[in-house]
Amino acid sequence: MKKFYITTPIYYVNDEPHIGHAYTTILADVLSRYHREAGDEVFFLTGTDEHGQKVSQAASERGVEPKKHCDEMVVRFQNMWKKLHIENDHFIRTTDKDHQEVVKEILQQIYDSGDIYFDEYTGLYCVGCERFYTEKELVDEKCPQHQKSLKEIKETNYFFRMSKYQQQLIDYINEHPEFILPKTRRNEVLGFLRQPLGDLCISRPKSRLSWGIELPFDSDYVTYVWFDALLNYVSGIGAKKNDKQFAKWWPADYHLIGKDILTTHCVYWPTMLFAAGIPQPRTIFAHGWWLSDEFKMSKSLGNVVKPLDLIDRYGVDPVRYFLMRDMVLGQDSNFSPDGFALRYNSDLANDLGNLVGRISTLVRRHFDGKIPEPGEQSREETQLVESGSTLAVEAIELIHEMKMNDAVETVMEYVRSINRYMEKLMPWKLIKSDKAAAGTVLYHAAESLRISLQLLHPIMPVRTAKILGMIGASVTELKSPWGQLKSGSKLSEFEVPFPRIELNQKTKQAKE
Ligand code: MSP
């Protein structure tokens, strides 16, 4: 049995979950489910980033203690993931006692080995990013993420000797082509590493910020949020606490991240791991952004799409489907209500929904609601069986290459071929002259549909399970061979699986 360990970034607890956060988490969930359903042992970790200036500011504005503030805020993420059918194995919070202890232990270890030193520092600090910027990194003298002017801060602090690991990191990236993906991001990181790498300021004086993990070697300071947050990937699976569990899951197979946090994950994190003597993750995969009117969705820009609005209107599974189908992994995608409605209507309501409806109606009307016998196969059936038998292999290969949208499209193209098969053989006409032949067509259509639904199950776990019942089948393993659908099995109650979105009404709603 293979193991598969996947992580999402841990989200700032202050933020209200939006489609951007939901996307990374759904992607991790879908990949986890594909691995689980293929028989792998999976650990899927997500959680929240709860220390730092932004959180302490927000808490004091509300007049509550930071921890209380976090306890109240974290529920929004936890509830959202439940709603979105996310099946994570653990939810880590950086305020968890275990996590804090691991951070301290690793800091102490790196300090003892001489890779942390004390020095004076002047730098430009962005509260939004919780990090210092060099002048070179600014765009129009402003933070490139938040387009805000930065404050110069001078203070004595602790520094991590990141520069010492620059060459080792370059060599590692060059020797491991799968370490940073997609390739464009790998080149971006290598480009960044062509400049001399500075050391990393990893502390904040308590006089300025007390909401953080205290340095084990100086109680006047707390740890810089990123040094704290990145370590969740090892503390979440028992580093320094449960050696057996840690050895089982580490190294991570995928750290999924958005391209906005490339440097922290592909430069800070690997050098921290070098210093701590921990092996590198297998792949850090950076996806693009969901844009709204061509701008990145973010709270500060006020252009976020709230997942709840969509879920309430169209259901969870269609939202999961859309996000997986419409983003080419690695590139940006624009989110629009019209784009959503068009995709939903064409793929789900038409291609998939109509096929289920047709099969179910005919089987009910002419075969007493039971799957008919498959008679002898004609050329059409042989073709359907052949492509159905290789579909899982093709789709899974695309998923392993992180081409999720192509994998979905491959399955949907097969669904369209089932529709064409029905159109060509017209079982609704055939039934009048040759009931057995019509039964053969319906069996093959239903079995092909079952295979397709099984492959879409990790993306739409609830709706596909329901539809499988409507054609007399149930959820099985991912690569289920042809012929699992049993003749005589009874169809469950039919219900339109994906009611069409009325475009006029939708446009009206969008305007409101
Ligand atoms: N707390 C840090 C991460 C620490 S990980 C050790 C952080 N949090 S965040 O809440 O701001 O965002 C985290 C992630 O949310 C992004 O990297 C990305 O995965 C996702 N997204 C946030 N906005 C997004 C879009 N508009 N589009 C797609 N994903 C984006 O950074």
Residues whose N, C-alpha, C, O or C-beta is under 5 A from the ligand:
A	BS01	MSP	P9 I10 Y11 Y12 G20 H21 T24 D49 A229 L230 I257 G258 I261 G288 W289 W290 K296 M297
